[in-house]
Amino acid sequence: MIDNNMTMTVSLNDEASPEFKKMANRFGMSTNKFKKYLKDMMAKAKEMEREINKLDFKKLQENIKTLRQEAQTQLAEMKKSLESLKAKSKDVFLSIEKWTTRAVTAIVAYTTIAGKQFADLESNIKKVETISDDSFKKISKEVRNMAMASGTSSKELAGALYEIVSAVGDVPEKYKILEYSNKLAIAGFTDTTTAVDVLTTILNGYGMEMSEVNRVSDILIQTQNKGKIVVSELAQYMGPIISTAKLAKVSLEELAGAMATMTANGVKAPEASTYLKNMMNELIKTGTDADKAFKKIYGKSFLQFKEQGGTLQEALISLNESAKKSGMTLIDVFSSIRSSSGALVLANNMDKFIDSLKAMENASGTTDKAFQKMMNTFTQKFKQVKEILKEFGLSLIHISEPTRHSLIS
């Protein structure tokens, strides 16, 4: 049995690594044979996925109950028959009885577990149905296929879908948002609900089209790549300042670039969020020291400057140079230490800030790239296997009555 606590992060192509060899040994196979075994398993998963899509969910609960009753009845009948035969050949039939009991009990147990799993999934899908016009079958098919393809549990995906519809409405793009939320979660080392939270907050906060979800996800992964910050921290600390950034006309690329630059230079995510929020507020609030200094340089407000195509980088460079000419620093330009701290970090690392902004503007495809890397790890592969086994349990309780009877017999 595989140790579930073992961290498995080597790829299928890395069969020479100690981790791969250790895993192969656990299965009693050579590394080459184990590699082939894993590939064959994934091929069978695809075939199972096609069969699962044909299942009739309306009969599921009834079949669970029927199968368990049939299995228990058959078990009782077999025990009764074996009792009459044991006297004639005690040793042989004791062995047969033990094997048969275990086999049928396994079927009963497995279908019981599958029934519980379906009940949990059904509850989350029913929640989605209360706010969506899609049918149970449609929702179930989408989340279960995605679960087998990625390794994220169908229960988690259904719960995340509910959060999506709650946040953006029953839009046609909801499954695309779920797909990218799932990819972002896997590539960003978090759960799908957290990924949904940050994506929908940004989409709503900036008033974006739902079709832009992949661009938003790519920028978030690029922020994780360029800074010392992960997606869960972006959800917690960048999400709450989206409204301020939108008001200050600071683009998502600028905001993400600033977060990446600040965290890469030792500022923790909570402080980076606070510094940026205070700095932007001072730049746009009429009458602040920063507002006065900006108008002295440009003859216009920061908001007017942004409306005419100005950038946050240009603004900070100008403020910093103006302060130096007057024998001052940005600490004198901004009235609060939090605002000036954020401005100083960015101004003193302007080359990195500009580089981060360019990276955000060219972030297309970063989510898919990071997602594919994670999908080639053993951890994610075995999560996929787990989801496939769950579907196998559901398929057992969903097969036709004659087939069930033959299986138990």
PEBELCOR-V601864 format. One record per pair of residues at least 24 apart in sequence whose C-alpha atoms are under 10 Angstrom apart, sorted by the first residue. I is the first residue (numbers start at 1). J is the second residue. D is the distance in whole Angstrom. If there is no record, write none. Layout:
[[I/J/D] [I/J/D]]
This chain:
[[1/26/7] [1/27/8] [2/26/7] [2/27/8] [4/379/9] [4/382/10] [6/379/9] [7/377/10] [7/378/8] [7/379/7] [8/377/7] [8/378/5] [8/379/5] [8/380/9] [8/381/9] [8/382/9] [9/373/10] [9/374/8] [9/375/10] [9/376/8] [9/377/5] [9/378/5] [9/379/6] [9/380/8] [9/381/10] [10/374/10] [10/376/8] [10/377/5] [10/378/6] [10/379/9] [11/373/8] [11/374/9] [11/375/9] [11/376/5] [11/377/5] [11/378/7] [11/379/10] [11/381/10] [12/36/10] [12/38/8] [12/39/9] [12/376/7] [12/377/7] [12/378/8] [12/381/10] [13/376/9] [13/377/10] [14/377/10] [19/378/10] [20/378/9] [23/378/10] [38/378/10] [38/381/9] [38/382/9] [38/385/10] [41/385/8] [41/388/10] [42/148/10] [42/149/10] [42/381/9] [42/384/9] [42/385/8] [42/388/9] [44/388/10] [45/148/8] [45/149/9] [45/384/9] [45/385/8] [45/387/10] [45/388/6] [45/389/9] [45/391/10] [45/392/10] [46/145/10] [46/148/9] [46/149/9] [46/388/9] [48/148/10] [48/388/8] [48/389/10] [48/391/8] [48/392/8] [48/395/9] [49/141/10] [49/144/9] [49/145/7] [49/148/8] [49/149/9] [49/388/8] [49/391/8] [49/392/9] [50/145/9] [51/392/10] [51/395/9] [52/141/9] [52/144/9] [52/145/9] [52/388/10] [52/391/7] [52/392/8] [52/394/9] [52/395/7] [52/398/10] [53/137/9] [53/140/9] [53/141/7] [53/142/10] [53/144/9] [53/145/8] [54/141/10] [54/395/10] [55/137/9] [55/141/10] [55/394/9] [55/395/7] [55/398/7] [55/399/8] [56/137/8] [56/395/10] [56/398/8] [56/399/9] [57/118/10] [57/136/9] [57/137/7] [57/140/9] [57/394/10] [57/398/8] [58/136/9] [58/137/9] [58/398/10] [59/397/9] [59/398/7] [59/399/10] [60/115/9] [60/118/9] [60/394/8] [60/395/9] [60/397/7] [60/398/6] [60/399/9] [61/115/8] [61/118/9] [61/119/9] [61/397/9] [61/398/9] [62/397/9] [62/398/9] [63/111/10] [63/115/10] [63/394/10] [63/396/9] [63/397/6] [63/398/6] [63/399/8] [63/400/9] [63/401/8] [63/404/10] [64/108/10] [64/111/7] [64/112/8] [64/114/9] [64/115/6] [64/116/10] [64/394/9] [64/396/9] [64/397/5] [64/398/8] [65/111/9] [65/112/9] [65/115/9] [65/397/9] [66/397/9] [66/401/9] [66/404/10] [67/107/9] [67/108/8] [67/111/8] [67/112/10] [67/396/9] [67/397/7] [67/398/9] [67/399/10] [67/401/8] [67/404/7] [67/405/8] [67/408/9] [68/104/10] [68/105/10] [68/107/8] [68/108/6] [68/109/9] [68/110/10] [68/111/7] [68/112/8] [68/397/9] [69/108/9] [70/108/9] [70/401/10] [70/404/9] [70/405/7] [70/408/8] [70/409/10] [71/104/6] [71/105/8] [71/106/10] [71/107/7] [71/108/6] [71/404/9] [71/405/8] [71/407/10] [71/408/6] [71/409/9] [72/104/8] [72/105/8] [72/107/10] [72/108/7] [72/408/10] [74/101/10] [74/104/8] [74/405/9] [74/408/7] [74/409/7] [75/100/8] [75/101/7] [75/102/10] [75/103/10] [75/104/7] [75/105/8] [75/108/10] [75/408/9] [75/409/9] [76/101/9] [78/409/9] [100/408/10] [100/409/10] [103/408/9] [104/407/9] [104/408/7] [104/409/9] [107/393/9] [107/396/9] [107/397/10] [107/407/9] [107/408/8] [108/397/10] [108/408/10] [110/390/10] [110/392/10] [110/393/7] [110/394/9] [110/396/9] [110/397/9] [111/392/10] [111/393/6] [111/394/7] [111/395/9] [111/396/7] [111/397/6] [111/398/10] [112/393/9] [112/394/10] [112/397/9] [113/390/9] [113/393/8] [113/394/9] [114/389/9] [114/390/7] [114/391/8] [114/392/9] [114/393/5] [114/394/6] [114/395/9] [114/396/9] [114/397/8] [115/390/10] [115/393/8] [115/394/7] [115/397/8] [117/154/9] [117/155/8] [117/390/8] [117/391/10] [117/393/9] [117/394/9] [118/154/10] [118/155/9] [118/390/9] [118/391/9] [118/393/9] [118/394/7] [119/155/10] [120/154/9] [120/155/7] [120/156/10] [120/158/10] [121/153/9] [121/154/7] [121/155/5] [121/156/8] [121/157/9] [121/158/7] [121/159/9] [122/154/10] [122/155/8] [122/158/9] [123/155/9] [123/158/9] [123/159/9] [124/154/9] [124/155/7] [124/156/8] [124/157/9] [124/158/6] [124/159/6] [124/160/9] [124/161/9] [124/162/8] [125/154/10] [125/155/8] [125/157/9] [125/158/6] [125/159/8] [125/161/9] [125/162/8] [126/158/9] [126/162/10] [127/158/9] [127/159/8] [127/161/10] [127/162/7] [128/158/7] [128/159/8] [128/160/9] [128/161/7] [128/162/5] [128/163/9] [128/164/10] [128/165/8] [128/166/9] [128/170/10] [129/162/9] [130/162/9] [131/162/8] [131/165/7] [131/166/7] [131/169/8] [131/170/7] [132/162/9] [132/165/7] [132/166/9] [132/169/8] [132/170/6] [132/171/9] [133/170/7] [133/171/10] [134/170/9] [139/175/9] [142/175/8] [142/178/10] [142/179/10] [143/175/9] [143/178/9] [143/179/9] [144/387/9] [144/388/9] [144/390/10] [144/391/8] [145/387/10] [145/388/10] [145/391/10] [146/175/10] [146/178/9] [146/179/8] [146/182/9] [146/384/10] [146/387/10] [147/182/9] [147/383/9] [147/384/7] [147/386/10] [147/387/6] [147/388/8] [147/391/10] [148/383/9] [148/384/6] [148/385/8] [148/386/8] [148/387/5] [148/388/6] [148/389/9] [148/390/9] [148/391/8] [149/375/9] [149/381/10] [149/383/10] [149/384/7] [149/385/10] [149/387/9] [149/388/9] [150/179/10] [150/182/8] [150/183/8] [150/186/9] [150/371/9] [150/372/10] [150/374/10] [150/375/7] [150/380/7] [150/381/8] [150/383/8] [150/384/6] [150/385/10] [150/387/9] [151/182/10] [151/186/9] [151/375/9] [151/379/9] [151/380/6] [151/381/7] [151/382/8] [151/383/4] [151/384/4] [151/385/7] [151/386/7] [151/387/6] [151/388/8] [152/182/8] [152/183/10] [152/185/9] [152/186/8] [152/191/9] [152/192/8] [152/380/9] [152/383/7] [152/384/7] [152/386/9] [152/387/8] [153/192/10] [153/383/8] [153/384/9] [153/386/9] [153/387/6] [153/390/9] [154/387/8] [154/390/10] [154/391/10] [156/182/10] [156/191/8] [156/192/7] [156/193/8] [157/181/9] [157/182/8] [157/191/10] [157/192/7] [157/193/8] [158/192/10] [158/193/10] [159/192/9] [159/193/7] [160/191/9] [160/192/6] [160/193/5] [160/194/9] [160/195/9] [160/196/7] [160/197/9] [161/192/9] [161/193/8] [161/196/8] [162/193/9] [162/196/10] [163/193/7] [163/194/10] [163/196/7] [163/197/8] [163/200/9] [164/193/9] [164/196/6] [164/197/8] [164/199/9] [164/200/7] [165/200/10] [166/200/10] [167/196/9] [167/197/8] [167/200/6] [167/201/8] [167/203/10] [167/204/8] [168/200/7] [168/201/9] [168/203/9] [168/204/7] [168/210/8] [171/210/8] [172/210/9] [172/211/10] [173/209/10] [173/210/6] [173/211/7] [173/213/9] [174/210/8] [174/211/10] [176/210/9] [176/211/8] [176/213/8] [176/214/9] [177/210/8] [177/211/8] [177/212/9] [177/213/6] [177/214/8] [177/217/10] [178/213/10] [179/213/10] [179/214/9] [180/213/7] [180/214/6] [180/215/10] [180/216/10] [180/217/7] [180/218/9] [180/367/8] [180/368/9] [180/371/10] [181/213/9] [181/214/9] [181/217/8] [182/371/9] [183/214/10] [183/217/9] [183/367/7] [183/368/7] [183/369/10] [183/370/9] [183/371/6] [183/372/9] [183/374/10] [183/375/10] [184/214/9] [184/217/6] [184/218/8] [184/220/8] [184/221/7] [184/231/8] [184/366/10] [184/367/6] [184/368/9] [184/370/9] [184/371/7] [185/217/10] [185/221/10] [185/231/8] [185/232/9] [185/367/10] [185/371/9] [186/231/10] [186/367/9] [186/370/9] [186/371/6] [186/372/9] [186/373/10] [186/374/7] [186/375/8] [186/380/9] [187/221/8] [187/224/10] [187/230/10] [187/231/9] [187/366/9] [187/367/7] [187/368/8] [187/369/9] [187/370/5] [187/371/5] [187/372/8] [187/373/8] [187/374/6] [187/375/9] [188/217/10] [188/220/9] [188/221/7] [188/224/8] [188/225/10] [188/229/10] [188/230/6] [188/231/5] [188/232/7] [188/233/10] [188/234/10] [188/367/9] [188/370/8] [188/371/9] [188/374/10] [189/230/7] [189/231/7] [189/232/8] [189/374/9] [190/230/9] [190/231/7] [190/232/6] [190/233/10] [191/231/10] [191/232/8] [194/231/8] [194/232/6] [194/233/10] [194/234/10] [194/235/7] [194/236/9] [195/220/10] [195/231/7] [195/232/7] [195/234/9] [195/235/7] [196/235/9] [197/232/10] [197/235/7] [197/236/9] [197/239/8] [198/231/8] [198/232/8] [198/233/10] [198/234/7] [198/235/5] [198/236/8] [198/237/10] [198/238/8] [198/239/6] [198/240/9] [198/242/10] [199/235/8] [199/239/9] [200/239/9] [201/235/9] [201/238/10] [201/239/6] [201/240/8] [201/242/8] [201/243/9] [202/235/10] [202/238/9] [202/239/7] [202/240/10] [202/241/10] [202/242/7] [202/243/9] [202/246/10] [202/252/8] [203/242/10] [204/242/9] [204/243/9] [205/239/9] [205/240/10] [205/241/9] [205/242/6] [205/243/6] [205/244/9] [205/245/9] [205/246/7] [205/247/10] [206/242/7] [206/243/8] [206/245/9] [206/246/6] [206/247/9] [206/249/9] [206/250/10] [206/251/9] [206/252/8] [207/246/9] [214/364/8] [214/365/8] [214/366/10] [214/367/8] [214/368/9] [215/360/10] [215/361/10] [215/362/10] [215/363/8] [215/364/6] [215/365/8] [215/366/9] [215/367/9] [216/252/8] [216/253/9] [216/360/10] [216/363/9] [216/364/9] [216/367/10] [217/363/9] [217/364/9] [217/365/9] [217/366/8] [217/367/6] [217/368/10] [218/360/8] [218/361/10] [218/362/9] [218/363/6] [218/364/6] [218/365/6] [218/366/5] [218/367/5] [218/368/8] [218/369/10] [218/370/10] [219/252/8] [219/253/7] [219/256/7] [219/257/9] [219/359/9] [219/360/6] [219/361/8] [219/362/9] [219/363/6] [219/364/8] [219/365/9] [219/366/8] [219/367/8] [220/252/10] [220/253/9] [220/256/7] [220/257/10] [220/260/10] [220/360/9] [220/363/9] [220/366/9] [220/367/8] [221/256/10] [221/360/9] [221/363/8] [221/365/10] [221/366/6] [221/367/6] [221/368/10] [221/369/10] [221/370/8] [221/371/10] [222/253/10] [222/256/9] [222/257/9] [222/260/9] [222/356/9] [222/359/7] [222/360/6] [222/361/10] [222/362/9] [222/363/6] [222/364/9] [222/365/10] [222/366/7] [222/367/8] [222/370/10] [223/253/9] [223/255/10] [223/256/6] [223/257/7] [223/258/9] [223/259/7] [223/260/5] [223/261/9] [223/263/10] [223/264/10] [223/356/8] [223/357/10] [223/359/9] [223/360/7] [223/363/9] [224/256/9] [224/259/9] [224/260/7] [224/263/10] [224/264/10] [225/260/8] [225/264/10] [225/356/10] [225/359/10] [225/366/9] [225/370/10] [226/256/10] [226/257/8] [226/259/9] [226/260/6] [226/261/7] [226/263/9] [226/264/7] [226/352/10] [226/355/9] [226/356/7] [226/359/8] [226/360/9] [227/256/9] [227/257/9] [227/258/9] [227/259/7] [227/260/4] [227/261/6] [227/262/8] [227/263/5] [227/264/4] [227/265/8] [227/266/9] [227/269/10] [227/356/9] [228/259/9] [228/260/7] [228/261/9] [228/262/9] [228/263/5] [228/264/5] [228/265/8] [228/266/8] [228/267/9] [228/268/8] [228/269/8] [229/259/8] [229/260/7] [229/262/10] [229/263/7] [229/264/8] [229/268/8] [229/269/7] [230/269/9] [233/268/10] [233/269/7] [233/270/8] [234/259/9] [234/269/8] [234/270/10] [234/273/9] [236/269/9] [236/270/8] [236/273/9] [237/269/7] [237/270/6] [237/271/9] [237/272/8] [237/273/6] [237/274/8] [238/269/8] [238/270/9] [238/272/9] [238/273/6] [238/274/9] [238/276/10] [238/277/10] [239/273/9] [240/273/8] [240/274/10] [240/277/9] [241/273/7] [241/274/8] [241/276/8] [241/277/6] [241/278/10] [241/280/10] [242/277/9] [243/277/10] [244/276/9] [244/277/7] [244/278/9] [244/280/7] [244/281/7] [244/284/10] [245/276/9] [245/277/8] [245/280/7] [245/281/9] [247/280/9] [247/281/9] [247/284/8] [247/303/9] [248/277/10] [248/280/6] [248/281/8] [248/282/10] [248/283/8] [248/284/6] [248/285/10] [248/302/8] [248/303/6] [248/306/8] [248/307/10] [248/312/10] [249/280/10] [249/284/10] [249/302/9] [249/303/7] [249/304/10] [249/305/10] [249/306/6] [249/307/8] [249/310/10] [249/311/9] [249/312/9] [250/280/8] [250/303/9] [250/306/8] [250/310/10] [250/311/8] [250/312/7] [251/306/10] [251/311/9] [251/312/9] [252/357/10] [252/360/9] [252/361/10] [253/356/9] [253/357/6] [253/358/9] [253/359/9] [253/360/5] [253/361/7] [253/362/10] [253/363/10] [254/311/8] [254/312/7] [254/313/8] [254/353/9] [254/354/9] [254/356/9] [254/357/6] [254/358/9] [254/360/8] [254/361/9] [255/312/9] [255/357/9] [255/360/10] [256/353/10] [256/356/8] [256/357/8] [256/359/10] [256/360/7] [257/346/10] [257/352/9] [257/353/6] [257/354/8] [257/355/8] [257/356/5] [257/357/5] [257/358/8] [257/359/8] [257/360/7] [257/361/10] [258/312/9] [258/313/9] [258/342/9] [258/343/10] [258/345/9] [258/346/7] [258/350/10] [258/352/9] [258/353/6] [258/354/9] [258/356/8] [258/357/8] [259/342/10] [259/346/10] [259/353/9] [259/356/9] [260/352/9] [260/353/8] [260/356/7] [260/357/9] [260/360/10] [261/345/8] [261/346/7] [261/349/8] [261/350/9] [261/351/10] [261/352/6] [261/353/6] [261/354/9] [261/355/9] [261/356/7] [261/357/9] [262/342/8] [262/343/10] [262/344/10] [262/345/6] [262/346/7] [262/349/9] [262/352/10] [262/353/9] [263/345/10] [264/352/9] [265/345/8] [265/346/9] [265/349/8] [265/352/10] [266/345/10] [267/341/10] [267/342/9] [267/345/9] [271/338/8] [271/341/10] [271/342/9] [272/338/9] [272/341/9] [272/342/7] [272/345/10] [273/342/9] [274/338/7] [274/339/8] [274/341/10] [274/342/8] [275/336/10] [275/337/9] [275/338/5] [275/339/5] [275/340/8] [275/341/7] [275/342/5] [275/343/8] [275/345/10] [276/338/8] [276/339/7] [276/340/9] [276/341/9] [276/342/6] [276/343/8] [276/346/10] [277/338/9] [277/339/8] [277/342/9] [278/334/9] [278/335/10] [278/336/8] [278/337/9] [278/338/6] [278/339/5] [278/340/9] [278/341/10] [278/342/8] [278/343/10] [279/334/8] [279/335/10] [279/336/9] [279/337/10] [279/338/7] [279/339/4] [279/340/7] [279/341/9] [279/342/7] [279/343/7] [280/312/10] [280/339/8] [280/342/10] [280/343/10] [281/339/9] [282/333/10] [282/334/7] [282/335/8] [282/336/9] [282/339/7] [282/340/10] [283/315/10] [283/334/9] [283/339/9] [288/333/9] [288/334/8] [288/335/7] [289/332/8] [289/333/6] [289/334/6] [289/335/6] [289/336/10] [290/319/8] [290/330/9] [290/332/9] [290/333/5] [290/334/5] [290/335/8] [290/339/10] [290/340/10] [291/333/9] [291/334/9] [292/333/9] [293/318/10] [293/319/7] [293/322/8] [293/323/9] [293/333/7] [293/334/9] [294/318/8] [294/319/7] [294/322/9] [294/333/9] [296/322/10] [297/322/8] [313/346/8] [313/347/8] [313/350/8] [313/351/10] [313/353/8] [313/354/7] [313/357/9] [314/350/10] [314/354/10] [315/347/10] [316/343/7] [316/344/9] [316/346/8] [316/347/6] [316/350/9] [317/343/10] [317/346/9] [317/347/6] [317/348/10] [317/350/8] [318/347/10] [319/343/9] [319/347/9] [320/344/8] [320/347/7] [320/348/9] [321/347/10]]
